[in-house]
Amino acid sequence: MADISGLKINGLAAREIMKMPAVRADLVARGQRIARNAEGMSESGNARYGVVAKNLEVSAHVFVQTADAASIASNAKHNSLVKSVDAGKG
């Protein structure tokens, strides 16, 4: 493994990268995969999950949340959102 002990991170540049539109778009795509996977766990097929993207102080963030009563019930019963996190990888 390479010795990186002398490596210095430019914090301002790192924060700017984490706020870039391409990074936000990638996070939104990951959030949408998580939401679709969670929707697939619904027995009724009516559960909908919302994806909300925000640029916070340090970086872009994406939140996947229940969007209706069916998704609230499905998530409570199946723990759909937690089980769907792996769908966002890649």
N, C-alpha and C positions, 0 to 999 in steps of 0.2 A: 504494500500500500504506500502511496506517495506521502511524503512528509509535508503537511500543510500548516505546520506550526507558525510560519511567518505570514500566513494568508490574512489579509485584512479585508473585511466586508465593508463596502460603501453602503451604509444603512439607508441613506436617502435614495440611492439608485435602486436598492432592493425593494423599498416601499413603492417606488414609481413603477417598477416592473409588476409588482403584485396588484397594481391598480389598472394595468393596461387593458384595453378593450378585448384583446385576444385571450387574456387570462380570464376575464369575466365571462366571455363566451364559452370557454372550456368549462368553467364552473357551472354555468347555466345548463350546458349539455349533460353534465354529470348529474345535476339535480333533476333534470327531466327523466333520465334513465332510472333514477331512484324512484321518482313519482310513478312512472309507468309500471315498474316492478311491483310497487306497493299496491297499485290499483288492481293488478292481476291477482292479488291474494283475496280480493273481496268476493264473498260468496254470491252476493247479489249482482256483481258486475257494475254497480252504480257508484262506487266510491271514487271520488276525485281528490287528488292532492295538488296543491298549488306550489309553484316555484317562484320565490321572490329573490331578486338579486339586488344587492346594495354595495356601494363603495363606502366602506367605513374608514376611519382615520388611517389605519395602517394598510389595509388591503381590501380587495373585493371579497364579498361573502355571498353565499347562496343558502337560502333557507327553504326546506321542503316541509310543507305543513298541511294538515288536514283542511279540506276546503268545504266540507259539507257534513251533514249528520251521518251519512253512510260511511264516509271515511273515518270519522271519529269512532263509530262503532266497530268498524273493521280493524282499525289500528288498536283499539282497546282489546279486542278479542285475539288478534293474530300477532300483535306487536310488529305490524307491517313495515313501519319506517325503519326500525332497527334492523330487521331482517333484510331490508333492501339496500342497505349501505354498500354492500359489495357490488351491487349493480352499477354504482357510480365510479368504480375503479376502472382504470384503463384509459 
